Amino acid sequence: MGEPASTNGAEPSSNASPLRPKYGRVLLKLGGEMFGVATLRVREIIEYGNITSVPMMPGYMRGVINLRGAVVPVIDLNERFGRARTEASRRTCIVILEVEAEDATHLLGIIVDAVSAVRRIDSGSIEPAPTFGTRIRADFIDGMAKVNSAFVILLNLGRVLSLDELSMISGHATAAALEA
């Protein structure tokens, strides 16, 4: 489901010591902060646009997109964190993720301000998630890492959306697409 900082999401690296594995992370900008998601979860990054609204969905659920024939729900990650809706800009994009729920892999798009970089983060530089002081729920955070003198919040994708929410969104998105 999510990728704990010490186990899942590891990528083989010829430079990584067996005692200090490195984890590939895609660094995302959102609301002035940097977040990291495991590269193994990122399927692709696409240009923002062509989102079809779906009625009766939570506010952070912006709608669905057609990705080469597949219906993909899209959420506004900023709004999911209880913040203001993401305003589209030239660098706004949708990151397509593979998220596991109920023994199946689902595609899910998240709207972010920008994708900054892909970095390998040494497990020794990952600190535990803070219990207070962040502007998002602590259970959404796998840990904190320092990259180029800035802190990156490492997200636990399995907790950003619960299993129930993911199943509900996928079901409603598919039903809405079939009606259209």
C-alpha beads as a LAMMPS data file, in Angstrom:
LAMMPS data file: protein, C-alpha beads

180 atoms
179 bonds

1 atom types
1 bond types

-500.0 500.0 xlo xhi
-500.0 500.0 ylo yhi
-500.0 500.0 zlo zhi

Masses

1 110.0

Atoms # bond

1 1 1 0.000 0.000 0.000
2 1 1 2.115 2.945 1.158
3 1 1 5.833 2.814 1.082
4 1 1 7.431 2.995 4.536
5 1 1 10.691 4.863 4.403
6 1 1 12.619 1.779 5.456
7 1 1 11.179 -0.961 3.238
8 1 1 9.001 -0.468 0.163
9 1 1 9.813 1.793 -2.752
10 1 1 13.472 0.806 -2.822
11 1 1 15.130 0.767 -6.174
12 1 1 18.238 -1.230 -6.912
13 1 1 21.345 0.885 -7.137
14 1 1 24.877 -0.182 -7.845
15 1 1 26.068 2.645 -5.567
16 1 1 23.817 1.790 -2.616
17 1 1 25.355 0.021 0.321
18 1 1 23.338 -2.942 1.619
19 1 1 23.193 -1.134 4.965
20 1 1 22.030 2.206 3.491
21 1 1 19.741 1.645 0.524
22 1 1 18.679 4.592 -1.582
23 1 1 15.106 5.341 -2.552
24 1 1 14.089 7.028 -5.776
25 1 1 11.589 9.830 -5.248
26 1 1 9.824 12.175 -7.622
27 1 1 9.889 15.624 -6.019
28 1 1 6.680 17.615 -6.368
29 1 1 5.989 21.264 -5.629
30 1 1 2.669 21.983 -3.996
31 1 1 1.626 25.151 -2.227
32 1 1 5.216 26.317 -1.772
33 1 1 6.384 23.046 -0.229
34 1 1 8.267 20.060 -1.619
35 1 1 6.839 16.557 -1.415
36 1 1 8.329 13.249 -2.503
37 1 1 6.599 10.136 -3.838
38 1 1 8.270 6.821 -4.643
39 1 1 9.343 6.572 -8.275
40 1 1 8.009 3.010 -8.372
41 1 1 4.492 4.440 -7.892
42 1 1 4.737 7.068 -10.659
43 1 1 3.544 5.809 -14.024
44 1 1 3.808 9.076 -15.960
45 1 1 3.497 12.839 -15.775
46 1 1 1.094 14.585 -18.128
47 1 1 0.069 18.125 -18.971
48 1 1 -2.788 19.575 -16.924
49 1 1 -6.143 19.775 -18.690
50 1 1 -9.250 18.007 -20.032
51 1 1 -10.648 16.989 -16.644
52 1 1 -14.310 15.963 -16.716
53 1 1 -16.224 16.769 -13.504
54 1 1 -18.026 13.966 -11.706
55 1 1 -21.042 14.942 -9.564
56 1 1 -21.441 13.861 -5.935
57 1 1 -17.711 13.476 -5.283
58 1 1 -15.640 14.930 -2.430
59 1 1 -14.349 18.479 -3.031
60 1 1 -10.762 17.344 -3.612
61 1 1 -11.928 15.001 -6.402
62 1 1 -11.590 17.197 -9.469
63 1 1 -12.955 14.641 -11.945
64 1 1 -11.650 12.067 -14.391
65 1 1 -9.438 12.038 -17.455
66 1 1 -9.257 9.668 -20.389
67 1 1 -5.752 8.235 -20.471
68 1 1 -5.485 6.176 -23.657
69 1 1 -8.927 4.676 -23.072
70 1 1 -8.621 4.236 -19.301
71 1 1 -10.778 6.318 -16.951
72 1 1 -8.453 7.854 -14.365
73 1 1 -9.782 9.721 -11.312
74 1 1 -7.916 12.969 -10.602
75 1 1 -7.616 14.557 -7.177
76 1 1 -6.326 17.959 -6.177
77 1 1 -3.602 17.028 -3.704
78 1 1 -3.553 20.533 -2.233
79 1 1 -7.293 20.351 -1.517
80 1 1 -6.914 16.793 -0.146
81 1 1 -4.544 18.266 2.420
82 1 1 -7.245 20.723 3.501
83 1 1 -5.752 23.673 1.669
84 1 1 -7.032 25.927 -1.112
85 1 1 -7.748 24.497 -4.565
86 1 1 -4.684 24.354 -6.840
87 1 1 -4.709 27.195 -9.346
88 1 1 -3.576 26.029 -12.776
89 1 1 -0.417 27.621 -14.129
90 1 1 1.981 26.907 -16.947
91 1 1 3.833 24.308 -14.824
92 1 1 0.775 22.615 -13.274
93 1 1 0.647 18.941 -14.186
94 1 1 -1.048 15.661 -13.372
95 1 1 1.101 12.877 -11.953
96 1 1 -0.358 9.465 -12.793
97 1 1 0.226 7.043 -9.933
98 1 1 -0.284 3.329 -9.468
99 1 1 -1.987 2.781 -6.107
100 1 1 -2.811 -0.635 -4.689
101 1 1 -6.171 -1.242 -3.007
102 1 1 -8.210 -4.386 -2.446
103 1 1 -5.637 -6.616 -4.175
104 1 1 -5.824 -4.533 -7.359
105 1 1 -3.750 -1.734 -8.834
106 1 1 -5.630 1.458 -9.661
107 1 1 -4.466 4.452 -11.649
108 1 1 -4.947 7.787 -9.926
109 1 1 -3.965 11.264 -11.039
110 1 1 -2.854 13.967 -8.626
111 1 1 -2.716 17.644 -9.538
112 1 1 0.494 19.363 -8.443
113 1 1 1.979 22.813 -9.015
114 1 1 5.078 21.346 -10.663
115 1 1 7.381 18.341 -10.792
116 1 1 10.782 19.474 -9.646
117 1 1 13.161 16.525 -9.989
118 1 1 13.820 12.843 -9.482
119 1 1 16.289 12.131 -6.704
120 1 1 17.707 9.154 -4.890
121 1 1 17.449 9.698 -1.162
122 1 1 19.738 7.761 1.159
123 1 1 17.663 5.994 3.820
124 1 1 20.037 7.408 6.449
125 1 1 18.905 10.925 5.601
126 1 1 15.207 10.142 6.148
127 1 1 13.849 11.263 9.497
128 1 1 10.605 9.982 11.036
129 1 1 7.402 11.882 10.367
130 1 1 6.876 14.729 12.831
131 1 1 3.968 14.291 15.228
132 1 1 3.014 17.974 15.032
133 1 1 3.873 21.196 13.247
134 1 1 3.079 20.166 9.685
135 1 1 0.253 21.588 7.640
136 1 1 -0.959 18.143 6.549
137 1 1 -2.110 15.139 8.534
138 1 1 0.784 13.274 10.137
139 1 1 -0.498 9.897 8.893
140 1 1 0.003 11.098 5.290
141 1 1 3.752 11.420 5.920
142 1 1 6.326 8.618 5.668
143 1 1 9.182 10.811 6.749
144 1 1 11.188 13.951 6.106
145 1 1 14.363 14.197 4.054
146 1 1 16.797 17.023 3.463
147 1 1 17.558 17.586 -0.222
148 1 1 19.782 20.498 -1.271
149 1 1 19.309 22.252 2.106
150 1 1 15.486 22.072 1.860
151 1 1 13.144 19.666 3.593
152 1 1 11.073 17.286 1.478
153 1 1 7.947 15.699 2.953
154 1 1 7.851 12.050 1.868
155 1 1 4.241 11.022 1.283
156 1 1 2.638 7.731 2.182
157 1 1 0.361 7.351 -0.841
158 1 1 -1.587 4.521 0.741
159 1 1 -2.777 6.851 3.467
160 1 1 -3.365 9.961 1.373
161 1 1 -6.402 8.052 0.122
162 1 1 -7.872 5.318 2.263
163 1 1 -8.903 2.019 0.695
164 1 1 -12.586 2.914 1.044
165 1 1 -12.123 6.313 -0.591
166 1 1 -10.076 4.886 -3.451
167 1 1 -12.668 2.175 -4.143
168 1 1 -15.510 4.698 -3.990
169 1 1 -13.750 7.156 -6.315
170 1 1 -12.771 4.468 -8.833
171 1 1 -16.318 3.076 -8.876
172 1 1 -17.987 6.480 -9.286
173 1 1 -15.466 7.571 -11.931
174 1 1 -16.028 4.445 -14.007
175 1 1 -19.825 4.703 -13.696
176 1 1 -19.748 8.394 -14.715
177 1 1 -17.553 7.630 -17.725
178 1 1 -19.916 4.878 -18.875
179 1 1 -22.893 7.244 -18.620
180 1 1 -21.143 9.936 -20.686

Bonds

1 1 1 2
2 1 2 3
3 1 3 4
4 1 4 5
5 1 5 6
6 1 6 7
7 1 7 8
8 1 8 9
9 1 9 10
10 1 10 11
11 1 11 12
12 1 12 13
13 1 13 14
14 1 14 15
15 1 15 16
16 1 16 17
17 1 17 18
18 1 18 19
19 1 19 20
20 1 20 21
21 1 21 22
22 1 22 23
23 1 23 24
24 1 24 25
25 1 25 26
26 1 26 27
27 1 27 28
28 1 28 29
29 1 29 30
30 1 30 31
31 1 31 32
32 1 32 33
33 1 33 34
34 1 34 35
35 1 35 36
36 1 36 37
37 1 37 38
38 1 38 39
39 1 39 40
40 1 40 41
41 1 41 42
42 1 42 43
43 1 43 44
44 1 44 45
45 1 45 46
46 1 46 47
47 1 47 48
48 1 48 49
49 1 49 50
50 1 50 51
51 1 51 52
52 1 52 53
53 1 53 54
54 1 54 55
55 1 55 56
56 1 56 57
57 1 57 58
58 1 58 59
59 1 59 60
60 1 60 61
61 1 61 62
62 1 62 63
63 1 63 64
64 1 64 65
65 1 65 66
66 1 66 67
67 1 67 68
68 1 68 69
69 1 69 70
70 1 70 71
71 1 71 72
72 1 72 73
73 1 73 74
74 1 74 75
75 1 75 76
76 1 76 77
77 1 77 78
78 1 78 79
79 1 79 80
80 1 80 81
81 1 81 82
82 1 82 83
83 1 83 84
84 1 84 85
85 1 85 86
86 1 86 87
87 1 87 88
88 1 88 89
89 1 89 90
90 1 90 91
91 1 91 92
92 1 92 93
93 1 93 94
94 1 94 95
95 1 95 96
96 1 96 97
97 1 97 98
98 1 98 99
99 1 99 100
100 1 100 101
101 1 101 102
102 1 102 103
103 1 103 104
104 1 104 105
105 1 105 106
106 1 106 107
107 1 107 108
108 1 108 109
109 1 109 110
110 1 110 111
111 1 111 112
112 1 112 113
113 1 113 114
114 1 114 115
115 1 115 116
116 1 116 117
117 1 117 118
118 1 118 119
119 1 119 120
120 1 120 121
121 1 121 122
122 1 122 123
123 1 123 124
124 1 124 125
125 1 125 126
126 1 126 127
127 1 127 128
128 1 128 129
129 1 129 130
130 1 130 131
131 1 131 132
132 1 132 133
133 1 133 134
134 1 134 135
135 1 135 136
136 1 136 137
137 1 137 138
138 1 138 139
139 1 139 140
140 1 140 141
141 1 141 142
142 1 142 143
143 1 143 144
144 1 144 145
145 1 145 146
146 1 146 147
147 1 147 148
148 1 148 149
149 1 149 150
150 1 150 151
151 1 151 152
152 1 152 153
153 1 153 154
154 1 154 155
155 1 155 156
156 1 156 157
157 1 157 158
158 1 158 159
159 1 159 160
160 1 160 161
161 1 161 162
162 1 162 163
163 1 163 164
164 1 164 165
165 1 165 166
166 1 166 167
167 1 167 168
168 1 168 169
169 1 169 170
170 1 170 171
171 1 171 172
172 1 172 173
173 1 173 174
174 1 174 175
175 1 175 176
176 1 176 177
177 1 177 178
178 1 178 179
179 1 179 180
